[in-house]
């Protein structure tokens, strides 16, 4: 993971890109990783842990209708989180992560380990769905790591 963090750090600095993160199920883990290296303040502008639906609505301005109709763990909500945090922080890249880390609260259509990771930039908007296995901590770590991998892919392109 340290190699990946170093690569992202170098790419963000070299390309003079800024980023903001809106996290739910990862609870700040991605923001923590992105700020591990000295100099990260040149690209990391804001990290928000919007864990509750109320925080998603009040802080990030995710439309209530999205949460009601699609559910807090959905492509629509993750995408909205990414877009809203990018706009709030005035950054080049915004990322949104929402999911079910468990061990309870899963549903048949959205079992424990379901995570949506969205990335929003002027040139690209993506959102991917993942199903991670393991303990609560394991799912959170896998989601943060996958977020870093997606971020690296987008910065390189």
DSSP file (Angstrom, degrees, kcal/mol; ACC not computed):
  #  RESIDUE AA STRUCTURE BP1 BP2  ACC     N-H-->O    O-->H-N    N-H-->O    O-->H-N    TCO  KAPPA ALPHA  PHI   PSI    X-CA   Y-CA   Z-CA
    1    1 A X     >        0   0    0      0, 0.0     4,-2.7     0, 0.0     5,-0.2   0.000 360.0 360.0 360.0 -34.8    0.0    0.0    0.0
    2    2 A X  H  >  +     0   0    0      1,-0.2     4,-2.4     2,-0.2     5,-0.2   0.881 360.0  52.3 -61.0 -37.7    2.9    2.4    0.7
    3    3 A X  H  > S+     0   0    0      2,-0.2     4,-2.3     1,-0.2    -1,-0.2   0.928 110.3  48.0 -62.5 -44.8    4.0    2.1   -2.9
    4    4 A X  H  > S+     0   0    0      2,-0.2     4,-2.5     1,-0.2    -2,-0.2   0.911 111.4  50.2 -62.4 -43.9    0.5    3.0   -4.1
    5    5 A X  H  X S+     0   0    0     -4,-2.7     4,-2.7     1,-0.2    -1,-0.2   0.908 110.4  49.9 -61.0 -42.4    0.3    5.9   -1.7
    6    6 A X  H  X S+     0   0    0     -4,-2.4     4,-2.5     2,-0.2    -1,-0.2   0.900 110.7  50.1 -63.0 -40.8    3.7    7.2   -2.9
    7    7 A X  H  X S+     0   0    0     -4,-2.3     4,-2.6     2,-0.2    -2,-0.2   0.931 113.1  45.1 -63.1 -45.9    2.6    6.9   -6.6
    8    8 A X  H  X S+     0   0    0     -4,-2.5     4,-3.0     2,-0.2     5,-0.3   0.921 112.2  52.6 -64.1 -44.3   -0.6    8.8   -5.9
    9    9 A X  H  X S+     0   0    0     -4,-2.7     4,-2.1     1,-0.2    -2,-0.2   0.935 112.8  44.2 -54.6 -50.3    1.2   11.5   -3.9
   10   10 A X  H  X S+     0   0    0     -4,-2.5     4,-3.0     1,-0.2     5,-0.2   0.911 114.2  49.3 -64.0 -44.2    3.7   12.0   -6.7
   11   11 A X  H  X S+     0   0    0     -4,-2.6     4,-2.6     2,-0.2    -2,-0.2   0.914 111.2  48.5 -64.4 -43.7    1.0   12.0   -9.4
   12   12 A X  H  <>S+     0   0    0     -4,-3.0     5,-2.2     2,-0.2     4,-0.5   0.919 116.5  43.4 -63.6 -42.6   -1.2   14.5   -7.6
   13   13 A X  H ><5S+     0   0    0     -4,-2.1     3,-0.8    -5,-0.3    -2,-0.2   0.943 115.4  47.8 -66.5 -48.1    1.8   16.8   -7.0
   14   14 A X  H 3<5S+     0   0    0     -4,-3.0    -2,-0.2     1,-0.3    -1,-0.2   0.891 118.2  40.5 -60.5 -42.2    3.2   16.5  -10.5
   15   15 A X  T 3<5S-     0   0    0     -4,-2.6    -1,-0.3    -5,-0.2    -2,-0.2   0.437 105.8-128.5 -88.4   0.1   -0.2   17.1  -12.2
   16   16 A X  T < 5 +     0   0    0     -3,-0.8     2,-0.3    -4,-0.5    -3,-0.2   0.909  52.8 157.2  52.4  48.0   -1.1   19.8   -9.7
   17   17 A X      < -     0   0    0     -5,-2.2     2,-0.3    -6,-0.2    -1,-0.2  -0.793  29.8-151.4-103.8 146.2   -4.4   18.2   -8.9
   18   18 A X        -     0   0    0     -2,-0.3    75,-1.9    26,-0.0    74,-0.4  -0.832  11.4-162.9-114.9 156.6   -6.5   18.7   -5.7
   19   19 A X  E     -ab  44  93A   0     24,-3.3    26,-2.8    -2,-0.3    27,-0.9  -0.979  12.8-169.3-141.7 149.2   -8.8   16.3   -4.1
   20   20 A X  E     -ab  46  94A   0     73,-1.7    75,-2.0    -2,-0.3     2,-0.4  -0.987  15.8-149.9-135.4 146.9  -11.7   16.2   -1.6
   21   21 A X  E     -ab  47  95A   0     25,-2.6    27,-2.8    -2,-0.3     2,-0.5  -0.947  12.0-167.8-124.3 134.8  -13.2   13.1    0.0
   22   22 A X  E     -ab  48  96A   0     73,-3.0    75,-2.1    -2,-0.4     2,-0.3  -0.964  24.3-178.1-118.3 111.7  -16.7   12.3    1.2
   23   23 A X  E     +ab  49  97A   0     25,-3.2    27,-2.3    -2,-0.5    75,-0.1  -0.817  22.3 160.3-113.7 148.4  -16.7    9.0    3.2
   24   24 A X  S >  S+     0   0    0     73,-0.9     3,-1.7    -2,-0.3    74,-0.2   0.454  80.0  24.8-121.8 -82.8  -19.3    7.0    4.9
   25   25 A X  T 3  S+     0   0    0      1,-0.3    73,-0.1    72,-0.2   115,-0.1   0.742 118.7  59.3 -64.1 -23.9  -18.5    3.3    5.5
   26   26 A X  T >  S-     0   0    0     71,-0.2     3,-1.9   117,-0.1    -1,-0.3   0.603  92.9-148.1 -82.4 -10.2  -14.8    3.9    5.5
   27   27 A X  T <   -     0   0    0     -3,-1.7    22,-0.1     1,-0.3    -2,-0.1   0.741  68.6 -42.9  56.3  30.3  -15.1    6.3    8.4
   28   28 A X  T 3> S+     0   0    0     20,-0.2     4,-2.5     3,-0.0    -1,-0.3   0.419 104.5 123.1  97.6  -1.2  -12.2    8.6    7.4
   29   29 A X  H <> S+     0   0    0     -3,-1.9     4,-2.2     1,-0.2     5,-0.1   0.901  75.1  48.3 -62.4 -42.0   -9.8    5.8    6.5
   30   30 A X  H  > S+     0   0    0      2,-0.2     4,-2.5     1,-0.2    -1,-0.2   0.928 112.0  49.1 -65.5 -44.2   -9.2    7.1    2.9
   31   31 A X  H  > S+     0   0    0      1,-0.2     4,-1.0     2,-0.2    -1,-0.2   0.906 110.1  52.8 -60.2 -40.9   -8.6   10.6    4.1
   32   32 A X  H  < S+     0   0    0     -4,-2.5     3,-0.5     1,-0.2    -1,-0.2   0.917 110.7  46.7 -59.9 -44.6   -6.2    9.3    6.7
   33   33 A X  H >< S+     0   0    0     -4,-2.2     3,-1.5     1,-0.2     4,-0.3   0.915 109.5  53.0 -65.2 -42.8   -4.3    7.4    4.0
   34   34 A X  H 3< S+     0   0    0     -4,-2.5    -1,-0.2     1,-0.3     3,-0.2   0.675 111.0  47.8 -69.2 -16.1   -4.1   10.3    1.6
   35   35 A X  T 3< S+     0   0    0     -4,-1.0    -1,-0.3    -3,-0.5    -2,-0.2   0.229  81.7  98.2-108.0  14.1   -2.7   12.6    4.3
   36   36 A X  S <  S+     0   0    0     -3,-1.5     2,-0.3    -4,-0.1    -1,-0.1   0.832  72.1  70.7 -68.5 -32.5    0.0   10.2    5.5
   37   37 A X  S >  S-     0   0    0     -4,-0.3     3,-1.7    -3,-0.2     2,-0.1  -0.659  90.9-106.4 -96.6 143.0    2.8   11.8    3.5
   38   38 A X  T 3  S+     0   0    0     -2,-0.3    -1,-0.1     1,-0.2    -2,-0.1  -0.368 106.6  33.3 -60.2 136.3    4.4   15.2    4.1
   39   39 A X  T >  S+     0   0    0     -4,-0.1     3,-1.8    -2,-0.1    -1,-0.2   0.379  76.7 122.3  96.5  -3.2    3.3   17.7    1.5
   40   40 A X  G X>  +     0   0    0     -3,-1.7     4,-3.3     1,-0.3     3,-1.6   0.712  59.1  75.8 -66.2 -18.2   -0.2   16.2    1.1
   41   41 A X  G 34 S+     0   0    0      1,-0.3    -1,-0.3     2,-0.2    -3,-0.1   0.659  83.0  68.4 -67.4 -12.9   -1.7   19.6    2.1
   42   42 A X  G <4 S+     0   0    0     -3,-1.8    -1,-0.3     1,-0.1    -2,-0.2   0.695 120.3  14.2 -77.3 -18.4   -0.8   20.7   -1.4
   43   43 A X  T <4 S+     0   0    0     -3,-1.6   -24,-3.3    -4,-0.2     2,-0.8   0.627 108.8  80.7-126.1 -26.7   -3.5   18.4   -2.9
   44   44 A X  E  <  +a   19   0A   0     -4,-3.3   -24,-0.2   -26,-0.2    -1,-0.1  -0.758  46.8 162.6 -90.8 112.2   -5.7   17.2   -0.1
   45   45 A X  E     +     0   0A   0    -26,-2.8     2,-0.3    -2,-0.8   -25,-0.2   0.813  57.6   0.4 -99.0 -36.0   -8.3   20.0    0.6
   46   46 A X  E     -a   20   0A   0    -27,-0.9   -25,-2.6     2,-0.0     2,-0.4  -0.981  45.8-169.4-160.3 140.0  -11.1   18.4    2.5
   47   47 A X  E     -a   21   0A   0     -2,-0.3     2,-0.4   -27,-0.2   -25,-0.2  -0.991  13.0-174.9-132.3 126.9  -12.3   15.1    4.0
   48   48 A X  E     -a   22   0A   0    -27,-2.8   -25,-3.2    -2,-0.4     2,-0.9  -0.977  17.4-154.3-123.3 130.9  -15.8   14.7    5.4
   49   49 A X  E     +a   23   0A   0     -2,-0.4     2,-1.1   -27,-0.2     3,-0.2  -0.876  17.0 178.1-101.7 100.3  -17.1   11.6    7.2
   50   50 A X        +     0   0    0    -27,-2.3     6,-0.1    -2,-0.9   -25,-0.1  -0.720  13.8 158.9-101.9  80.6  -20.9   11.8    6.4
   51   51 A X        +     0   0    0     -2,-1.1    -1,-0.2   -27,-0.1     2,-0.2   0.871  52.0  59.2 -77.8 -38.9  -21.9    8.6    8.2
   52   52 A X  S  > S-     0   0    0     -3,-0.2     4,-2.0     1,-0.1     5,-0.1  -0.534  84.1-121.3 -90.9 158.6  -25.5    9.3    8.8
   53   53 A X  H  > S+     0   0    0      1,-0.2     4,-2.2     2,-0.2     5,-0.2   0.878 115.5  57.3 -61.1 -37.4  -28.2   10.0    6.2
   54   54 A X  H  > S+     0   0    0      1,-0.2     4,-3.4     2,-0.2     5,-0.3   0.903 106.1  48.5 -61.0 -42.2  -28.8   13.3    7.9
   55   55 A X  H  >>S+     0   0    0      2,-0.2     4,-2.1     1,-0.2     5,-1.4   0.890 108.8  53.8 -65.4 -39.3  -25.2   14.3    7.4
   56   56 A X  H  <5S+     0   0    0     -4,-2.0     6,-2.4     3,-0.2     4,-0.3   0.909 116.9  38.6 -60.1 -40.9  -25.3   13.3    3.8
   57   57 A X  H  X5S+     0   0    0     -4,-2.2     4,-0.5     4,-0.2    -2,-0.2   0.938 124.6  35.9 -75.1 -48.8  -28.3   15.6    3.3
   58   58 A X  H  <5S+     0   0    0     -4,-3.4    -3,-0.2    -5,-0.2    -2,-0.2   0.919 128.3  29.4 -76.0 -45.6  -27.3   18.5    5.5
   59   59 A X  T  <5S+     0   0    0     -4,-2.1    -3,-0.2    -5,-0.3    -2,-0.1   0.923 133.8  27.9 -84.3 -46.9  -23.6   18.7    5.0
   60   60 A X  T  4<S-     0   0    0     -5,-1.4    -3,-0.2    -4,-0.3    -2,-0.1   0.596  96.2-130.1 -92.8 -11.6  -23.2   17.4    1.5
   61   61 A X     <  +     0   0    0     -4,-0.5     2,-0.4    -6,-0.3    -4,-0.2   0.828  40.0 172.0  63.5  32.7  -26.6   18.4    0.2
   62   62 A X        -     0   0    0     -6,-2.4    -1,-0.2    -7,-0.1    -2,-0.1  -0.620  45.1-102.7 -67.5 127.2  -27.3   14.9   -1.2
   63   63 A X    >>  -     0   0    0     -2,-0.4     4,-1.4     1,-0.2     3,-1.0  -0.286  19.0-135.9 -58.1 132.8  -30.9   15.2   -2.3
   64   64 A X  H 3> S+     0   0    0      1,-0.3     4,-2.7     2,-0.2     5,-0.2   0.851 104.1  63.4 -54.3 -36.5  -33.3   13.4    0.2
   65   65 A X  H 3> S+     0   0    0      1,-0.2     4,-2.7     2,-0.2     5,-0.4   0.849  99.5  52.6 -61.8 -34.8  -35.1   11.9   -2.8
   66   66 A X  H <>>S+     0   0    0     -3,-1.0     4,-2.6     2,-0.2     5,-0.9   0.929 112.0  44.8 -65.1 -44.4  -32.0   10.0   -3.8
   67   67 A X  H  X5S+     0   0    0     -4,-1.4     4,-0.8     3,-0.2    -2,-0.2   0.905 116.8  46.3 -66.9 -40.6  -31.6    8.5   -0.3
   68   68 A X  H  <5S+     0   0    0     -4,-2.7    -2,-0.2    -5,-0.2    -1,-0.2   0.926 123.2  31.6 -67.7 -45.9  -35.3    7.7   -0.1
   69   69 A X  H  <5S+     0   0    0     -4,-2.7    -2,-0.2    -5,-0.2    -3,-0.2   0.861 134.7  23.8 -85.3 -36.1  -35.7    6.1   -3.6
   70   70 A X  H  <5S-     0   0    0     -4,-2.6    -3,-0.2    -5,-0.4    -2,-0.1   0.701 105.8-118.6-102.4 -24.2  -32.2    4.6   -4.1
   71   71 A X     << -     0   0    0     -5,-0.9     6,-0.3    -4,-0.8    -3,-0.1   0.038  28.1 -86.2  95.2 151.1  -31.0    4.1   -0.6
   72   72 A X  S    S+     0   0    0      1,-0.2     2,-1.1    -5,-0.2    -1,-0.1   0.816 123.4  61.3 -62.4 -30.3  -27.9    5.6    1.1
   73   73 A X  S    S+     0   0    0     -6,-0.1     2,-0.3    -3,-0.1    -1,-0.2  -0.778  86.9 107.3 -99.6  90.4  -25.9    2.7   -0.3
   74   74 A X  S  > S-     0   0    0     -2,-1.1     4,-2.4     1,-0.1     5,-0.2  -0.982  79.9-109.0-158.6 161.7  -26.3    3.3   -4.0
   75   75 A X  H  > S+     0   0    0     -2,-0.3     4,-2.6     1,-0.2     5,-0.2   0.904 117.6  54.2 -60.7 -43.0  -24.6    4.4   -7.1
   76   76 A X  H  > S+     0   0    0      1,-0.2     4,-2.1     2,-0.2    -1,-0.2   0.902 111.1  43.8 -61.6 -43.0  -26.7    7.6   -7.2
   77   77 A X  H  > S+     0   0    0     -6,-0.3     4,-2.7     2,-0.2    -1,-0.2   0.917 113.8  49.5 -72.1 -42.8  -25.8    8.6   -3.6
   78   78 A X  H  X S+     0   0    0     -4,-2.4     4,-2.2     2,-0.2    40,-0.2   0.921 113.3  47.9 -60.4 -43.0  -22.0    7.8   -4.0
   79   79 A X  H  X S+     0   0    0     -4,-2.6     4,-2.4    -5,-0.2    -1,-0.2   0.902 112.0  49.2 -64.5 -41.7  -22.0    9.8   -7.2
   80   80 A X  H  X S+     0   0    0     -4,-2.1     4,-2.9    -5,-0.2     5,-0.2   0.909 109.6  52.1 -63.9 -42.3  -23.8   12.7   -5.6
   81   81 A X  H  X S+     0   0    0     -4,-2.7     4,-2.4     1,-0.2     5,-0.2   0.921 111.2  47.6 -59.2 -44.6  -21.4   12.6   -2.6
   82   82 A X  H  X S+     0   0    0     -4,-2.2     4,-1.7     1,-0.2    -2,-0.2   0.922 115.3  44.2 -64.2 -45.3  -18.4   12.8   -5.0
   83   83 A X  H  X S+     0   0    0     -4,-2.4     4,-1.9     1,-0.2    -2,-0.2   0.901 114.6  48.5 -67.1 -41.6  -19.8   15.7   -7.0
   84   84 A X  H  X S+     0   0    0     -4,-2.9     4,-2.8     2,-0.2     5,-0.2   0.907 110.9  49.0 -67.4 -42.4  -21.0   17.6   -4.0
   85   85 A X  H  X S+     0   0    0     -4,-2.4     4,-2.2    -5,-0.2    -1,-0.2   0.877 110.3  52.5 -67.7 -34.7  -17.7   17.4   -2.1
   86   86 A X  H  X>S+     0   0    0     -4,-1.7     5,-1.7    -5,-0.2     4,-1.0   0.918 113.5  43.7 -63.7 -42.4  -15.8   18.5   -5.2
   87   87 A X  H  <5S+     0   0    0     -4,-1.9     3,-0.2     2,-0.2    -2,-0.2   0.917 113.7  49.7 -69.1 -43.7  -18.0   21.5   -5.6
   88   88 A X  H  <5S+     0   0    0     -4,-2.8    -2,-0.2     1,-0.2    -1,-0.2   0.908 120.1  36.2 -61.2 -42.8  -17.9   22.4   -1.9
   89   89 A X  H  <5S-     0   0    0     -4,-2.2    -1,-0.2    -5,-0.2    -2,-0.2   0.536 102.0-130.6 -90.3  -7.6  -14.1   22.2   -1.7
   90   90 A X  T  <5 +     0   0    0     -4,-1.0     2,-0.2    -3,-0.2    -3,-0.2   0.945  55.3 150.8  55.5  51.4  -13.5   23.6   -5.2
   91   91 A X      < -     0   0    0     -5,-1.7    -1,-0.2    -6,-0.2   -72,-0.1  -0.638  59.9-122.3-110.2 167.9  -11.1   20.7   -6.1
   92   92 A X  S    S+     0   0    0    -74,-0.4    30,-0.6    -2,-0.2     2,-0.4   0.825  98.6  32.3 -73.8 -33.6  -10.2   19.0   -9.3
   93   93 A X  E     -bC  19 121A   0    -75,-1.9   -73,-1.7    28,-0.2     2,-0.4  -0.975  62.4-172.7-131.2 138.3  -11.3   15.6   -8.0
   94   94 A X  E     -bC  20 120A   0     26,-2.4    26,-3.1    -2,-0.4     2,-0.4  -0.989   7.7-164.5-126.1 140.6  -14.1   14.5   -5.6
   95   95 A X  E     -bC  21 119A   0    -75,-2.0   -73,-3.0    -2,-0.4     2,-0.4  -0.978   2.8-168.9-126.1 140.7  -14.5   11.0   -4.3
   96   96 A X  E     -bC  22 118A   0     22,-2.2    22,-3.1    -2,-0.4     2,-0.4  -0.993   3.2-174.9-128.2 135.1  -17.6    9.5   -2.5
   97   97 A X  E     +bC  23 117A   0    -75,-2.1   -73,-0.9    -2,-0.4     2,-0.3  -0.994  10.3 161.8-132.0 128.0  -17.7    6.2   -0.7
   98   98 A X  E     + C   0 116A   0     18,-2.1    18,-3.1    -2,-0.4     2,-0.3  -0.996  16.9 122.3-143.2 142.5  -20.8    4.6    0.7
   99   99 A X  E     - C   0 115A   0     -2,-0.3     2,-0.6    16,-0.2    16,-0.2  -0.974  57.8 -83.9-174.7-174.2  -21.4    1.0    1.7
  100  100 A X        +     0   0    0     14,-2.5    13,-3.4    -2,-0.3    14,-0.2  -0.930  31.6 175.8-118.5 104.9  -22.3   -1.6    4.3
  101  101 A X        +     0   0    0     -2,-0.6    38,-0.2     1,-0.2    39,-0.1   0.665  40.3 157.1 -85.2 -17.2  -19.3   -2.7    6.4
  102  102 A X  S    S-     0   0    0      2,-0.3    -1,-0.2     1,-0.1     3,-0.1  -0.279  70.2-175.9  83.2-169.3  -21.4   -5.0    8.6
  103  103 A X  S    S+     0   0    0     -3,-0.1     2,-0.2    -2,-0.0     3,-0.2  -0.998 100.8   9.6 -80.4  -7.5  -21.5   -7.2   10.4
  104  104 A X  S    S+     0   0    0      1,-0.1    -2,-0.3     7,-0.1     3,-0.1  -0.563  94.5  67.3-118.5-173.9  -25.3   -6.5   10.3
  105  105 A X        +     0   0    0      1,-0.3    -1,-0.1    -2,-0.2     2,-0.1   0.402  66.0 137.2  82.7   1.2  -27.6   -4.3    8.3
  106  106 A X        -     0   0    0     -3,-0.2     2,-0.3     2,-0.0    -1,-0.3  -0.416  36.5-158.0 -74.2 155.7  -27.2   -6.1    5.0
  107  107 A X        -     0   0    0      3,-2.5     3,-0.3    -3,-0.1    -1,-0.0  -0.863  32.9-104.5-125.9 161.5  -30.1   -6.9    2.8
  108  108 A X  S    S+     0   0    0     -2,-0.3     3,-0.4     1,-0.2    -1,-0.1   0.898 124.9  40.3 -55.0 -41.0  -30.5   -9.6    0.1
  109  109 A X  S    S+     0   0    0      1,-0.3    -1,-0.2    -3,-0.0     2,-0.2   0.687 130.8  29.7 -82.2 -17.4  -30.2   -7.0   -2.6
  110  110 A X  S    S-     0   0    0     -3,-0.3    -3,-2.5     4,-0.0    -1,-0.3  -0.648  84.7-174.5-139.1  79.0  -27.4   -5.1   -0.7
  111  111 A X    >   -     0   0    0     -3,-0.4     3,-1.9    -5,-0.3   -11,-0.2  -0.224  43.0 -72.9 -72.1 164.0  -25.5   -7.7    1.4
  112  112 A X  T 3  S+     0   0    0      1,-0.3   -11,-0.2    -9,-0.1    -1,-0.2  -0.308 123.3  40.3 -51.6 135.7  -22.8   -6.8    3.9
  113  113 A X  T 3  S+     0   0    0    -13,-3.4    19,-2.7     1,-0.4     2,-0.4   0.301  77.8 136.2 100.3  -6.8  -19.7   -5.8    1.9
  114  114 A X  E <   + D   0 131A   0     -3,-1.9   -14,-2.5   -14,-0.2     2,-0.4  -0.628  28.4 171.4 -74.0 124.6  -21.6   -3.9   -0.8
  115  115 A X  E     -CD  99 130A   0     15,-2.4    15,-2.9    -2,-0.4     2,-0.5  -1.000  23.9-156.7-139.2 136.5  -19.7   -0.7   -1.4
  116  116 A X  E     -CD  98 129A   0    -18,-3.1   -18,-2.1    -2,-0.4     2,-0.5  -0.959  10.2-169.6-111.4 130.0  -20.0    2.1   -4.1
  117  117 A X  E     -CD  97 128A   0     11,-2.4    11,-2.5    -2,-0.5     2,-0.4  -0.982   7.3-173.9-122.1 122.8  -17.0    4.2   -4.9
  118  118 A X  E     -CD  96 127A   0    -22,-3.1   -22,-2.2    -2,-0.5     2,-0.4  -0.891  10.1-166.4-119.6 147.5  -17.5    7.3   -7.0
  119  119 A X  E     -CD  95 126A   0      7,-2.8     7,-2.5    -2,-0.4     2,-0.5  -1.000   6.4-169.0-132.2 132.8  -15.0    9.7   -8.5
  120  120 A X  E     +CD  94 125A   0    -26,-3.1   -26,-2.4    -2,-0.4     2,-0.3  -0.983  18.5 146.6-128.9 123.0  -16.0   13.1  -10.0
  121  121 A X  E     -C   93   0A   0      3,-2.5   -28,-0.2    -2,-0.5   -29,-0.1  -0.891  60.0 -97.5-140.9 173.8  -13.8   15.4  -12.0
  122  122 A X  S    S+     0   0    0    -30,-0.6     3,-0.1    -2,-0.3   -29,-0.1   0.876 124.1  34.5 -61.7 -35.7  -14.3   17.8  -14.9
  123  123 A X  S    S+     0   0    0      1,-0.2     2,-0.4    -3,-0.0    -1,-0.2   0.735 123.9  31.1 -91.5 -25.0  -13.2   15.2  -17.4
  124  124 A X        -     0   0    0      2,-0.0    -3,-2.5     0, 0.0     2,-0.4  -0.995  47.5-175.7-145.1 139.0  -14.5   12.0  -15.8
  125  125 A X  E     +D  120   0A   0     -2,-0.4     2,-0.3    -5,-0.2    -5,-0.2  -0.974  22.9 164.2-131.4 117.4  -17.3   10.7  -13.6
  126  126 A X  E     -D  119   0A   0     -7,-2.5    -7,-2.8    -2,-0.4     2,-0.3  -0.952  16.8-177.5-132.7 153.1  -17.3    7.1  -12.6
  127  127 A X  E     -D  118   0A   0     -2,-0.3     2,-0.4    -9,-0.2    -9,-0.2  -0.939   9.5-172.1-148.5 128.4  -19.0    5.0  -10.0
  128  128 A X  E     -D  117   0A   0    -11,-2.5   -11,-2.4    -2,-0.3     2,-0.4  -0.931  15.7-138.7-124.6 146.8  -18.3    1.3   -9.4
  129  129 A X  E     -D  116   0A   0     -2,-0.4     2,-0.3   -13,-0.2   -13,-0.2  -0.848  23.5-175.4-103.1 137.5  -20.0   -1.2   -7.2
  130  130 A X  E     -D  115   0A   0    -15,-2.9   -15,-2.4    -2,-0.4     2,-0.5  -0.927  21.8-151.1-130.8 155.4  -18.0   -3.7   -5.2
  131  131 A X  E     -D  114   0A   0     -2,-0.3     2,-0.3   -17,-0.2   -17,-0.2  -0.914  23.4-173.3-125.9 102.4  -18.7   -6.7   -3.0
  132  132 A X        -     0   0    0    -19,-2.7     2,-0.3    -2,-0.5     7,-0.1  -0.716   9.4-147.7 -97.6 147.0  -16.0   -7.2   -0.4
  133  133 A X        +     0   0    0     -2,-0.3     2,-0.2     5,-0.1     9,-0.1  -0.761  48.6  52.9-109.0 156.5  -15.7  -10.1    2.0
  134  134 A X  S    S-     0   0    0     -2,-0.3    -2,-0.0     4,-0.1     0, 0.0  -0.724  85.9 -25.4 123.2-168.6  -14.4  -10.2    5.5
  135  135 A X     >  -     0   0    0     -2,-0.2     4,-2.7     1,-0.1     5,-0.2  -0.168  69.1 -95.5 -72.7 171.9  -14.8   -8.5    8.9
  136  136 A X  H  > S+     0   0    0      1,-0.2     4,-2.2     2,-0.2     5,-0.2   0.931 127.7  45.6 -54.2 -49.4  -16.0   -4.9    9.3
  137  137 A X  H  > S+     0   0    0      1,-0.2     4,-2.6     2,-0.2    -1,-0.2   0.900 111.6  52.6 -63.8 -41.0  -12.5   -3.6    9.4
  138  138 A X  H  > S+     0   0    0      2,-0.2     4,-2.7     1,-0.2    -2,-0.2   0.915 109.4  48.8 -61.8 -44.0  -11.4   -5.8    6.5
  139  139 A X  H  X S+     0   0    0     -4,-2.7     4,-2.3   -38,-0.2    -1,-0.2   0.914 111.9  49.3 -62.9 -43.5  -14.3   -4.4    4.3
  140  140 A X  H  X S+     0   0    0     -4,-2.2     4,-2.1    -5,-0.2    -2,-0.2   0.914 112.8  46.9 -63.0 -43.1  -13.4   -0.8    5.3
  141  141 A X  H  X S+     0   0    0     -4,-2.6     4,-2.6     2,-0.2    -2,-0.2   0.908 111.9  50.3 -65.6 -41.9   -9.7   -1.4    4.4
  142  142 A X  H  X S+     0   0    0     -4,-2.7     4,-2.5     1,-0.2    -2,-0.2   0.888 110.5  50.6 -63.4 -38.8  -10.5   -3.1    1.1
  143  143 A X  H  X S+     0   0    0     -4,-2.3     4,-1.9     2,-0.2    -1,-0.2   0.907 111.6  47.2 -65.6 -41.9  -12.8   -0.2    0.2
  144  144 A X  H  X S+     0   0    0     -4,-2.1     4,-1.9     2,-0.2    -2,-0.2   0.916 113.4  48.3 -65.9 -43.0  -10.1    2.4    1.0
  145  145 A X  H  X S+     0   0    0     -4,-2.6     4,-2.1     1,-0.2    -2,-0.2   0.921 111.1  49.6 -63.8 -44.6   -7.5    0.5   -1.0
  146  146 A X  H  X S+     0   0    0     -4,-2.5     4,-2.4     1,-0.2    -1,-0.2   0.869 107.8  55.8 -62.4 -36.1   -9.8    0.1   -4.0
  147  147 A X  H  X S+     0   0    0     -4,-1.9     4,-2.4     1,-0.2    -1,-0.2   0.909 107.0  49.2 -61.5 -42.4  -10.5    3.8   -3.8
  148  148 A X  H  X S+     0   0    0     -4,-1.9     4,-2.5     2,-0.2    -2,-0.2   0.904 109.9  51.5 -63.4 -41.4   -6.8    4.5   -4.1
  149  149 A X  H  X S+     0   0    0     -4,-2.1     4,-2.0     2,-0.2    -2,-0.2   0.915 111.4  46.6 -62.6 -43.6   -6.5    2.2   -7.0
  150  150 A X  H  X S+     0   0    0     -4,-2.4     4,-2.1     2,-0.2    -1,-0.2   0.905 111.0  52.9 -64.7 -41.4   -9.3    3.9   -8.9
  151  151 A X  H  X S+     0   0    0     -4,-2.4     4,-2.4     1,-0.2    -2,-0.2   0.921 108.1  50.1 -59.9 -45.2   -7.9    7.3   -8.0
  152  152 A X  H  X S+     0   0    0     -4,-2.5     4,-2.2     1,-0.2    -1,-0.2   0.922 109.0  52.0 -60.8 -44.2   -4.5    6.3   -9.5
  153  153 A X  H  X S+     0   0    0     -4,-2.0     4,-1.5     1,-0.2    -1,-0.2   0.907 111.8  46.3 -58.5 -42.9   -6.1    5.1  -12.7
  154  154 A X  H  < S+     0   0    0     -4,-2.1    -1,-0.2     1,-0.2    -2,-0.2   0.885 111.4  50.5 -70.1 -38.8   -8.0    8.4  -13.2
  155  155 A X  H  < S+     0   0    0     -4,-2.4    -1,-0.2     1,-0.2    -2,-0.2   0.895 109.7  51.6 -66.6 -38.8   -4.9   10.6  -12.5
  156  156 A X  H  <        0   0    0     -4,-2.2    -1,-0.2     1,-0.2    -2,-0.2   0.869 360.0 360.0 -66.8 -36.9   -2.8    8.6  -15.0
  157  157 A X     <        0   0    0     -4,-1.5    -1,-0.2    -5,-0.2    -2,-0.2   0.481 360.0 360.0 -75.9 360.0   -5.4    9.0  -17.8
